[in-house]
Amino acid sequence: MTFRTGNKLKALTYRYLTKNMLLFITPLCIPILILGIFSITTTKSYNEHEIDKNNMTILFQTQQNVEMTFNEMDSLSLMFSTNPEISVSLKETLKKSTTSYEDLEFLKIIRSFIETPAYAKPYIQSIYVYFENERHQFIATTKSGFAELDSFIDTSWYQSFLSHYENAWTELRQVKNFEFETKPTSILTLYRNLAPVNTTHKVGVIVLNINLSYFEKLLNELPTSPQQAIMIVDDHGKIVLRNKISYALSVEDIQKFIGASNDSFFRVKTAEDTYMISQLKSDRYHWRYISVIPQRILYKGPNDIQKLTILILILSFTLGLIVTFYLNKKNDRRIQDIIAIINSANDNTPLPVLRSTTIKDEFGFIINNILQKFIEQKYLKLQLHERQYKQQVAELLALQSQINPHFLFNTLQTIYWKVLQFTGKPNEANEMLENLSDVLKYSLEDPYTPATIGDEINYAKSYIDIQKVRYKDKFNVFWEYDEGIEARQVMRLLLQPLLENAIYHGIKEKAGKSSIKVKIHDRSPELKISVIDSGLGIPAHRLRQIRDDLKHREELSSHIGLMNTNKRLKLMYGEQYGMKVFSKQGIGTVIQIHIPIEKSSLI
């Protein structure tokens, strides 16, 4: 057949180009795409988890720092709530128009208790303690003696006291400490109503004024992420505190953050951006601690990875396309040379002038060796004829090898009858010939034909009778097997090689009389066969070598029977089966075989 170039070859070239592009570019781009998607997804998930975790840590830290100030309110409230004598005495003192020496001493003790935290804590601006009285007098840490509401510059707290009936509340206020101040100070006021024990009727109030600037500084010093806002919101949704951030948040956006969800982590989308919100709720005053961070900050890393992945994909695709075109053009020229050589060989024309004869790639190798392949074709045909001839010879030799053992068996039968004819009665020679004929007959049967344990025992006994004549009763053989086990089917020629090994390697060279015991027992789901001799035993180093050779199926120079039987066991029943050898020098040897009962019955 002659190959011709034309439209078909061009179509083949285009298909080859497309195939190369798919084979070259696809494996290059797909891993990059998968890696990019995996990196983006993993990074986003990890960032969300870590930022939420860090935000909750920051919010918890903020909560601990802020609510630590509430302990002062708790201490003051506890003193007046659990000591009615102090409350009653202070209330009576506030009602008096004149104070006695005892009242002044009592007032001095009360003021020292109130003023201690006010002076010791930098965040406390002032503390007021008020009990209802006609003169509207109260204790203020910013004024010695009693302060009167009519002449005190800060009075808005009193209006809040009158309008609130809950036990505790908070309020943001703007107050002036002195008349000459032009700009009021922003403070956070904590209120705690005072009521007699077991009643809800308020009789007074404790007012704790806190400097907001202290907590604003505290919030601004938190280890927050860039552009992360931290807010503290009261139970009415009003912002109590917040840190400074580089971008502006509108009131509408802040209200969205506050009322969007009760979850600890959620997203809020506004007109400008999408924000990641973390919030921590406090049972104390029902405040909420909120963290706000723009999603674009969170996803900056994944977005950079996405851009890098797209850039690498474009570069990889472009590079793959260039390399594919180059290789395709180069291979097209080499294919043209191969077709020209094949056509010349088929047409019996001179070889064409080739563009290159050097071996640089697979095409060069093909071009330089294709003629040799044509020449070798005839040589291969010659070898094929030779192999066919050798196979026929081997088959003839195999047939001939089957004839010789049968001839030997028939000859033994003839000798047996001749001996019987000469002696006139059965004798020891007849018994040996009969046993030898049984052994030979059994060994000549089809190796794939099933054998029973009873057949194996009879065959082994014939073999032992021959060996006893040879070795002058040098050993005794004892049999131990379960009743009814003779019908079990096993691999043919299983026992005789084990007995032969015991005689030749254990008993033959030992002085005195020895014994061999054959044990066959049903140990469902396996059949256990043991051959035990009281021969010479095996030295430890030799035993290790035998076990290693049996494990790796190595040829044993002096234990061919064992090796052959072990191989047949593994082939018949599987690699997990085979034989085990135990021995101690001077005591004897034990060979054990385990085979599955199910398979042993279905051979």
Phi and psi in degrees as a GROMACS rama.xvg file:
@    title "Ramachandran Plot"
@    xaxis  label "Phi"
@    yaxis  label "Psi"
@TYPE xy
-105.071  131.164  THR-2
-91.0713  129.611  PHE-3
-118.778  141.322  ARG-4
-82.2288  157.975  THR-5
161.12  -148.579  GLY-6
-63.0772  -36.1343  ASN-7
-63.8149  -40.1872  LYS-8
-67.6764  -36.5977  LEU-9
-65.7242  -42.6353  LYS-10
-62.1523  -38.6359  ALA-11
-64.4787  -38.5318  LEU-12
-63.1604  -42.3404  THR-13
-65.5629  -41.1699  TYR-14
-64.5182  -38.6946  ARG-15
-64.6458  -38.6006  TYR-16
-65.0212  -45.8106  LEU-17
-62.0319  -42.2539  THR-18
-62.7088  -43.4852  LYS-19
-63.7856  -38.5457  ASN-20
-62.6085  -43.4125  MET-21
-66.5058  -41.4093  LEU-22
-72.4731  -30.1518  LEU-23
-94.7172  -46.0035  PHE-24
-79.2256  -40.4784  ILE-25
-59.7691  -50.8641  THR-26
-63.2289  -21.6376  PRO-27
-80.2902  -40.2438  LEU-28
-86.6678  -37.7749  CYS-29
-60.5215  -47.294  ILE-30
-59.9181  -37.4067  PRO-31
-64.4925  -42.8007  ILE-32
-63.8093  -46.0291  LEU-33
-63.2158  -44.664  ILE-34
-62.3274  -40.7224  LEU-35
-63.7878  -46.8335  GLY-36
-62.5257  -43.5533  ILE-37
-62.598  -43.056  PHE-38
-65.0125  -42.3835  SER-39
-64.2313  -48.0603  ILE-40
-62.6907  -45.8623  THR-41
-63.9292  -43.3788  THR-42
-64.8163  -42.6434  THR-43
-60.2469  -47.7881  LYS-44
-62.8896  -44.0491  SER-45
-64.8982  -43.1434  TYR-46
-62.2759  -44.5156  ASN-47
-60.6101  -45.1172  GLU-48
-63.8995  -47.1022  HIS-49
-68.1239  -41.8526  GLU-50
-66.9792  -41.0334  ILE-51
-62.2468  -41.1613  ASP-52
-64.1042  -46.3617  LYS-53
-65.6123  -39.7003  ASN-54
-62.1524  -43.6868  ASN-55
-64.7654  -33.9123  MET-56
-65.3303  -44.2746  THR-57
-64.3965  -43.2526  ILE-58
-65.2132  -39.235  LEU-59
-65.3021  -40.7442  PHE-60
-62.8385  -43.0787  GLN-61
-62.2643  -43.7473  THR-62
-58.9702  -44.4206  GLN-63
-62.6849  -43.2083  GLN-64
-67.37  -41.7857  ASN-65
-70.8639  -47.2808  VAL-66
-74.6123  -9.34554  GLU-67
-63.1709  -30.6403  MET-68
-67.9095  -24.4788  THR-69
-68.8584  -18.5825  PHE-70
-61.6144  -32.506  ASN-71
-64.5941  -40.4285  GLU-72
-64.3657  -38.8499  MET-73
-63.5802  -40.9679  ASP-74
-63.9223  -45.616  SER-75
-64.1141  -44.1564  LEU-76
-64.0692  -38.417  SER-77
-64.8046  -39.3729  LEU-78
-61.9239  -46.4348  MET-79
-78.2309  -26.3113  PHE-80
-79.8832  -37.4148  SER-81
-94.3408  -6.64456  THR-82
-123.322  79.953  ASN-83
-59.8471  -28.1763  PRO-84
-60.6616  -42.318  GLU-85
-65.2793  -44.65  ILE-86
-62.4185  -45.0723  SER-87
-65.3616  -43.5288  VAL-88
-63.6517  -43.5855  SER-89
-66.1371  -39.8232  LEU-90
-63.5087  -41.297  LYS-91
-68.4349  -37.0271  GLU-92
-64.7594  -40.6351  THR-93
-65.6901  -25.7215  LEU-94
-79.189  -20.4547  LYS-95
-74.6448  143.594  LYS-96
-82.3944  -26.5844  SER-97
-126.644  150.447  THR-98
-113.975  137.717  THR-99
-87.7472  175.336  SER-100
-63.0144  -40.3965  TYR-101
-63.6294  -37.5405  GLU-102
-64.9919  -39.8507  ASP-103
-64.655  -40.5715  LEU-104
-65.6953  -41.4008  GLU-105
-62.9533  -43.581  PHE-106
-62.8241  -36.1772  LEU-107
-62.8832  -40.7918  LYS-108
-66.1401  -44.6994  ILE-109
-63.3562  -43.6415  ILE-110
-64.1986  -38.0743  ARG-111
-63.6427  -36.8101  SER-112
-68.5345  -37.6922  PHE-113
-78.3094  -39.6667  ILE-114
-75.6492  -23.098  GLU-115
-56.7803  -53.8523  THR-116
-67.54  -30.7326  PRO-117
-65.2648  -38.0342  ALA-118
-84.6  -26.4434  TYR-119
-83.6405  -27.5863  ALA-120
-102.449  122.137  LYS-121
-69.1701  -20.4608  PRO-122
-86.5305  -9.52952  TYR-123
-88.1817  121.661  ILE-124
-85.0184  -43.8187  GLN-125
-168.864  164.683  SER-126
-134.329  134.155  ILE-127
-118.919  141.228  TYR-128
-127.429  121.198  VAL-129
-129.385  132.78  TYR-130
-120.179  139.369  PHE-131
-56.6371  127.369  GLU-132
-155.026  156.175  ASN-133
-66.8216  -26.9711  GLU-134
-87.5811  -4.9394  ARG-135
54.1458  43.528  HIS-136
-93.3601  151.513  GLN-137
-155.643  168.672  PHE-138
-97.2051  129.422  ILE-139
-129.631  132.565  ALA-140
-69.0687  -12.5693  THR-141
-92.1039  -1.25285  THR-142
-141.105  134.688  LYS-143
-75.2632  155.006  SER-144
68.158  -148.678  GLY-145
-95.2183  140.49  PHE-146
-98.2098  141.178  ALA-147
-106.966  136.099  GLU-148
-61.551  -34.91  LEU-149
-67.7501  -29.1428  ASP-150
-107.788  1.72581  SER-151
-89.4476  135.95  PHE-152
-67.7145  -32.5017  ILE-153
-100.289  108.897  ASP-154
-125.45  -5.55263  THR-155
-65.8925  -24.6352  SER-156
-63.4545  -32.607  TRP-157
-66.9018  -40.6347  TYR-158
-62.9278  -39.2551  GLN-159
-64.8561  -38.3141  SER-160
-61.5075  -42.6278  PHE-161
-67.7093  -31.1842  LEU-162
-93.3537  -4.01348  SER-163
-116.26  134.8  HIS-164
-118.263  -3.21761  TYR-165
-73.3508  166.166  GLU-166
-67.6009  -41.7243  ASN-167
-146.381  149.096  ALA-168
-159.576  168.941  TRP-169
-125.732  161.826  THR-170
-159.419  137.566  GLU-171
-89.521  130.658  LEU-172
-136.539  157.038  ARG-173
-113.531  116.697  GLN-174
-129.953  156.057  VAL-175
-111.205  135.133  LYS-176
-81.9661  -29.0138  ASN-177
-137.865  158.58  PHE-178
-65.3723  -33.4529  GLU-179
-77.1902  -9.88246  PHE-180
-69.7141  133.618  GLU-181
-93.428  -27.4946  THR-182
-116.208  121.024  LYS-183
-70.1314  162.255  PRO-184
-101.421  135.692  THR-185
-81.0349  124.665  SER-186
-133.029  158.628  ILE-187
-108.472  123.407  LEU-188
-108.373  127.665  THR-189
-103.836  130.671  LEU-190
-113.387  141.739  TYR-191
-139.783  110.816  ARG-192
-66.5248  144.916  ASN-193
-106.92  130.725  LEU-194
-142.306  149.051  ALA-195
-59.2983  158.708  PRO-196
-60.7225  136.178  VAL-197
66.756  21.8907  ASN-198
-133.439  161.168  THR-199
-111.793  0.217674  THR-200
-76.8655  118.276  HIS-201
-76.4477  139.213  LYS-202
-122.354  -6.56427  VAL-203
-174.198  -172.987  GLY-204
-154.439  148.471  VAL-205
-108.166  128.781  ILE-206
-116.529  120.705  VAL-207
-114.184  112.734  LEU-208
-97.5576  126.151  ASN-209
-117.875  136.4  ILE-210
-70.3185  120.598  ASN-211
-68.9487  -30.3429  LEU-212
-61.0609  -31.8297  SER-213
-65.1754  -44.9012  TYR-214
-77.1155  -30.2371  PHE-215
-63.484  -40.9992  GLU-216
-63.1332  -39.7459  LYS-217
-61.8884  -43.1616  LEU-218
-67.2083  -39.5393  LEU-219
-69.0204  -20.9384  ASN-220
-92.6934  1.11364  GLU-221
-67.7472  147.556  LEU-222
-77.775  66.8106  PRO-223
-87.5324  164.246  THR-224
-75.5378  161.777  SER-225
-58.0163  137.158  PRO-226
62.0089  26.9578  GLN-227
-96.436  126.156  GLN-228
-99.1751  135.749  ALA-229
-117.072  125.961  ILE-230
-128.356  150.92  MET-231
-120.548  123.297  ILE-232
-118.801  135.63  VAL-233
-82.3844  -176.213  ASP-234
-70.9718  -13.0878  ASP-235
-96.2608  6.02738  HIS-236
82.8527  9.13079  GLY-237
-91.0675  140.111  LYS-238
-75.2144  122.146  ILE-239
-86.3996  -47.5879  VAL-240
-142.355  154.51  LEU-241
-159.438  153.937  ARG-242
-88.4139  172.24  ASN-243
-87.6852  135.024  LYS-244
-128.542  163.02  ILE-245
-82.5835  -4.96763  SER-246
-127.843  161.251  TYR-247
-94.9329  137.425  ALA-248
-114.61  125.98  LEU-249
-74.0188  162.61  SER-250
-61.8664  -37.9777  VAL-251
-63.8769  -41.7472  GLU-252
-63.8028  -42.9266  ASP-253
-62.4286  -40.2128  ILE-254
-65.3869  -33.5874  GLN-255
-62.8817  -42.3093  LYS-256
-62.8499  -40.1143  PHE-257
-70.7843  -41.7164  ILE-258
-106.381  12.287  GLY-259
-70.9404  -42.6802  ALA-260
-160.586  158.791  SER-261
-97.626  -0.696843  ASN-262
-70.0114  159.813  ASP-263
-77.8285  -20.9559  SER-264
-145.021  125.425  PHE-265
-159.115  173.176  PHE-266
-113.424  149.309  ARG-267
-132.937  127.554  VAL-268
-103.183  128.036  LYS-269
-115.513  -177.221  THR-270
-67.7248  -29.9697  ALA-271
-93.2202  -35.1461  GLU-272
-161.872  172.523  ASP-273
-109.253  134.888  THR-274
-118.081  146.004  TYR-275
-98.4298  123.662  MET-276
-113.436  130.648  ILE-277
-121.708  137.537  SER-278
-141.298  147.196  GLN-279
-126.639  123.983  LEU-280
-94.4761  141.263  LYS-281
-117.972  135.649  SER-282
-74.6331  -18.6323  ASP-283
-82.0689  116.361  ARG-284
61.744  6.49781  TYR-285
59.0116  36.9468  HIS-286
-81.5762  157.963  TRP-287
-125.609  137.245  ARG-288
-106.91  119.117  TYR-289
-121.577  136.071  ILE-290
-114.02  133.996  SER-291
-128.022  126.944  VAL-292
-141.16  133.614  ILE-293
-62.1041  139.008  PRO-294
-63.4079  -31.5505  GLN-295
-63.6667  -29.2642  ARG-296
-69.4035  -41.8654  ILE-297
-64.2905  -39.7286  LEU-298
-96.9202  16.4697  TYR-299
-62.1246  -44.8025  LYS-300
-61.7841  -52.6455  GLY-301
-59.4392  -36.7717  PRO-302
-66.3518  -37.8519  ASN-303
-64.9925  -39.9524  ASP-304
-64.5653  -38.392  ILE-305
-63.5913  -44.9493  GLN-306
-63.4863  -41.7303  LYS-307
-64.5479  -39.6885  LEU-308
-62.684  -44.243  THR-309
-63.1847  -41.3774  ILE-310
-63.3515  -44.0836  LEU-311
-65.4431  -39.3455  ILE-312
-61.0939  -43.851  LEU-313
-63.9236  -45.6544  ILE-314
-63.483  -41.9587  LEU-315
-64.7866  -42.7536  SER-316
-63.5076  -43.0719  PHE-317
-64.5455  -46.5229  THR-318
-63.0391  -43.0131  LEU-319
-62.862  -37.2045  GLY-320
-65.6397  -43.8488  LEU-321
-63.2475  -47.1721  ILE-322
-63.984  -39.0812  VAL-323
-63.9209  -44.0104  THR-324
-62.2809  -41.9484  PHE-325
-64.2843  -48.3725  TYR-326
-65.774  -38.4232  LEU-327
-64.0018  -42.5359  ASN-328
-64.6905  -41.2325  LYS-329
-66.3017  -44.6328  LYS-330
-67.3765  -31.9329  ASN-331
-61.0738  -42.0922  ASP-332
-64.4877  -39.8739  ARG-333
-69.9036  -34.9221  ARG-334
-64.8231  -37.8609  ILE-335
-59.2594  -40.9969  GLN-336
-65.1602  -41.9785  ASP-337
-63.7111  -43.5789  ILE-338
-62.5163  -39.6359  ILE-339
-63.259  -40.44  ALA-340
-65.7837  -44.4352  ILE-341
-62.9945  -43.5684  ILE-342
-62.0168  -40.8955  ASN-343
-64.2198  -40.6532  SER-344
-66.4471  -41.9107  ALA-345
-69.7835  -33.8898  ASN-346
-90.8087  -1.36497  ASP-347
55.5384  42.8846  ASN-348
-111.35  161.334  THR-349
-58.9942  149.119  PRO-350
-65.8453  144.166  LEU-351
-73.7608  164.751  PRO-352
-75.4629  122.405  VAL-353
-90.3114  151.018  LEU-354
-69.0574  -33.964  ARG-355
-156.5  140.733  SER-356
-115.543  2.70391  THR-357
-80.7862  147.901  THR-358
-90.5386  102.784  ILE-359
-115.085  -22.5362  LYS-360
-151.147  -171.382  ASP-361
-65.3542  -31.8332  GLU-362
-69.6258  -38.4564  PHE-363
-62.9319  -38.0034  GLY-364
-64.8774  -42.2423  PHE-365
-62.588  -45.9172  ILE-366
-62.9539  -40.0644  ILE-367
-78.6999  -13.9038  ASN-368
-117.172  -3.19348  ASN-369
-66.7402  -37.4139  ILE-370
-65.8538  -38.0244  LEU-371
-62.2885  -34.1021  GLN-372
-65.8284  -36.7993  LYS-373
-64.0247  -40.8247  PHE-374
-67.4115  -40.1043  ILE-375
-70.025  -17.9059  GLU-376
-59.5235  -44.7365  GLN-377
-66.1662  -36.8676  LYS-378
-64.9501  -38.464  TYR-379
-65.8672  -37.4143  LEU-380
-62.8876  -39.8781  LYS-381
-64.287  -43.0319  LEU-382
-63.1189  -36.3804  GLN-383
-62.5123  -44.161  LEU-384
-62.2716  -38.4651  HIS-385
-66.2794  -40.5238  GLU-386
-66.1292  -38.8157  ARG-387
-61.7276  -39.9415  GLN-388
-63.8462  -45.4954  TYR-389
-64.2593  -35.7322  LYS-390
-65.1629  -38.8995  GLN-391
-64.7892  -40.6074  GLN-392
-63.1003  -42.0458  VAL-393
-63.3044  -38.8875  ALA-394
-65.0616  -39.2348  GLU-395
-64.8501  -41.4958  LEU-396
-64.8926  -36.765  LEU-397
-64.3029  -41.3024  ALA-398
-64.0325  -39.5821  LEU-399
-65.8082  -37.5744  GLN-400
-67.3159  -24.8303  SER-401
-76.5389  -25.9813  GLN-402
-73.2325  -40.0277  ILE-403
-62.605  -47.1998  ASN-404
-62.0653  -37.7254  PRO-405
-65.1312  -37.2019  HIS-406
-62.9392  -41.6713  PHE-407
-63.8694  -41.5084  LEU-408
-62.0134  -45.318  PHE-409
-63.6882  -38.1546  ASN-410
-64.1828  -40.9608  THR-411
-61.7633  -39.2694  LEU-412
-62.6429  -40.8279  GLN-413
-64.2777  -44.305  THR-414
-62.1007  -39.2328  ILE-415
-58.1594  -46.0129  TYR-416
-71.0604  -31.6302  TRP-417
-67.0239  -43.6526  LYS-418
-62.6034  -43.0154  VAL-419
-62.7956  -35.4395  LEU-420
-69.2933  -39.4295  GLN-421
-72.0171  -40.3953  PHE-422
-86.6706  -25.2264  THR-423
82.8865  -4.93347  GLY-424
-158.33  159.827  LYS-425
-62.8728  140.817  PRO-426
-140.894  -172.004  ASN-427
-62.8013  -37.016  GLU-428
-65.4448  -39.9585  ALA-429
-62.1134  -41.0461  ASN-430
-62.6396  -42.2947  GLU-431
-64.6685  -42.9611  MET-432
-64.4185  -38.3732  LEU-433
-66.0842  -43.6488  GLU-434
-64.2242  -42.0246  ASN-435
-64.6081  -37.1242  LEU-436
-65.4329  -40.0425  SER-437
-63.1761  -42.7603  ASP-438
-63.2885  -45.8291  VAL-439
-66.725  -40.9958  LEU-440
-62.3942  -43.1857  LYS-441
-65.4388  -39.4011  TYR-442
-73.2652  -21.0024  SER-443
-85.6371  -10.1356  LEU-444
-69.4134  161.693  GLU-445
-57.5476  121.401  ASP-446
-63.5347  -18.9642  PRO-447
-90.2296  -4.50814  TYR-448
-77.1292  133.416  THR-449
-61.4988  149.23  PRO-450
-127.923  146.893  ALA-451
-94.3108  165.912  THR-452
-63.7069  -33.9929  ILE-453
-62.3752  -41.4487  GLY-454
-61.177  -43.6413  ASP-455
-63.4366  -40.1117  GLU-456
-64.9889  -46.5092  ILE-457
-60.8636  -43.7026  ASN-458
-62.296  -42.7714  TYR-459
-65.9897  -36.425  ALA-460
-66.695  -39.0683  LYS-461
-61.9823  -41.839  SER-462
-64.1854  -40.988  TYR-463
-66.3143  -39.4248  ILE-464
-59.811  -39.657  ASP-465
-64.0677  -44.4307  ILE-466
-68.3689  -31.8836  GLN-467
-66.0878  -38.0279  LYS-468
-64.2739  -40.4354  VAL-469
-67.3426  -42.0753  ARG-470
-102.258  17.3299  TYR-471
54.5213  51.2509  LYS-472
54.2408  43.4279  ASP-473
-73.4342  -12.4365  LYS-474
-151.088  160.791  PHE-475
-119.675  148.81  ASN-476
-118.379  129.304  VAL-477
-116.289  139.35  PHE-478
-115.383  137.12  TRP-479
-142.217  111.429  GLU-480
-150.334  155.489  TYR-481
-68.1419  150.493  ASP-482
-67.5862  134.2  GLU-483
82.7454  0.537869  GLY-484
-80.0778  -12.233  ILE-485
-62.6482  -22.3351  GLU-486
-82.0073  -10.1418  ALA-487
-64.822  139.991  ARG-488
-94.6771  136.377  GLN-489
-137.757  177.073  VAL-490
-67.7999  138.435  MET-491
-66.8427  150.658  ARG-492
55.8351  53.8874  LEU-493
-97.9422  -44.1166  LEU-494
-84.2288  -39.0781  LEU-495
-57.1932  -44.6488  GLN-496
-62.223  -31.542  PRO-497
-71.6584  -40.6223  LEU-498
-66.4351  -40.7429  LEU-499
-61.1346  -40.3855  GLU-500
-63.5681  -41.0115  ASN-501
-64.8929  -39.3371  ALA-502
-71.2894  -49.4801  ILE-503
-76.6073  -30.4314  TYR-504
-109.072  -9.15363  HIS-505
-120.201  -37.3717  GLY-506
-106.162  -32.6276  ILE-507
-53.3534  -47.7108  LYS-508
-92.1498  0.638879  GLU-509
-89.4042  136.692  LYS-510
-74.1919  144.268  ALA-511
87.0165  -177.326  GLY-512
-93.1544  140.675  LYS-513
-123.214  178.407  SER-514
-137.761  152.647  SER-515
-128.608  133.214  ILE-516
-122.212  128.363  LYS-517
-110.285  121.227  VAL-518
-119.603  128.5  LYS-519
-131.009  117.295  ILE-520
-136.32  150.652  HIS-521
-88.0366  110.682  ASP-522
-119.413  65.8898  ARG-523
-47.1479  136.531  SER-524
-90.1067  20.483  PRO-525
-125.815  158.681  GLU-526
-105.288  124.715  LEU-527
-106.103  124.076  LYS-528
-121.846  128.273  ILE-529
-129.373  136.404  SER-530
-120.106  114.963  VAL-531
-117.381  127.04  ILE-532
-124.943  154.75  ASP-533
-103.785  38.3562  SER-534
-81.1243  -152.317  GLY-535
-69.133  -26.4284  LEU-536
81.6633  178.255  GLY-537
-123.269  132.411  ILE-538
-59.4782  153.892  PRO-539
-60.0645  -44.3788  ALA-540
-66.7265  -35.8752  HIS-541
-71.1887  -36.2513  ARG-542
-62.8917  -41.6128  LEU-543
-62.306  -39.2602  ARG-544
-65.5131  -42.6833  GLN-545
-62.5262  -45.6922  ILE-546
-61.7796  -41.1862  ARG-547
-65.8838  -40.2815  ASP-548
-66.6905  -39.3782  ASP-549
-64.4766  -37.3276  LEU-550
-67.3406  -40.5631  LYS-551
-100.325  9.4263  HIS-552
58.6809  38.7417  ARG-553
-80.9077  154.422  GLU-554
-75.8106  128.289  GLU-555
-101.327  121.584  LEU-556
-65.9558  -33.9119  SER-557
-111.857  4.64008  SER-558
-135.452  53.4042  HIS-559
-64.7678  -38.6137  ILE-560
-62.9793  -43.6243  GLY-561
-61.5713  -46.2245  LEU-562
-62.3639  -44.6025  MET-563
-62.6701  -44.8397  ASN-564
-65.1411  -41.1669  THR-565
-62.4224  -41.736  ASN-566
-62.1663  -44.9593  LYS-567
-65.752  -36.3857  ARG-568
-61.3089  -45.5243  LEU-569
-67.2759  -38.1347  LYS-570
-68.2853  -36.8559  LEU-571
-78.1759  -43.6114  MET-572
-112.539  -13.1327  TYR-573
118.688  161.648  GLY-574
-65.3578  -24.8026  GLU-575
-74.0476  -11.1578  GLN-576
-105.204  173.749  TYR-577
146.866  -159.654  GLY-578
-117.31  154.394  MET-579
-121.642  140.36  LYS-580
-117.315  127.26  VAL-581
-124.911  136.757  PHE-582
-159.076  152.376  SER-583
-139.162  126.264  LYS-584
-60.2457  130.768  GLN-585
88.8859  -8.72492  GLY-586
-114.997  -47.5169  ILE-587
149.695  -173.049  GLY-588
-135.965  145.485  THR-589
-125.757  128.996  VAL-590
-116.469  124.039  ILE-591
-116.472  142.596  GLN-592
-132.379  132.926  ILE-593
-120.26  124.849  HIS-594
-131.836  150.047  ILE-595
-69.2451  135.152  PRO-596
-66.7899  -38.4349  ILE-597
-59.2247  -49.5455  GLU-598
-71.4112  -33.1462  LYS-599
-65.9176  -19.5601  SER-600
-95.4043  -3.50966  SER-601
-121.079  19.5701  LEU-602
